[in-house]
Amino acid sequence: MKLIYIIVIAICSYRNLTSKPHLAGTPADLEQAEVMKQIWLDQGLDRVDIVGYDVLLSYPAEDDPNLIKLQAG
């Protein structure tokens, strides 16, 4: 029965992660990290840390987005 509970929690976690966009380094990304932290704590982990670090990220330009087109070839 415990295994079924863990599987259900895992499925709910993945659904939560994919429910809305969360581009790295944005407030939505931090919100997702906080949700996962709480899920892991609820599942019995003693401690979960969210550690920030500096990375070089390239964000899409809102006025000139990258587009991908499929072409028959």
ABEGO torsion letter per residue (X at the ends): XAAAAAAAAAAAAAAAAAABBBBBGBAAAAAAAAAAAAAAAAAGBABBBBBBBBBBBBBBBAABBBBBBBBBX
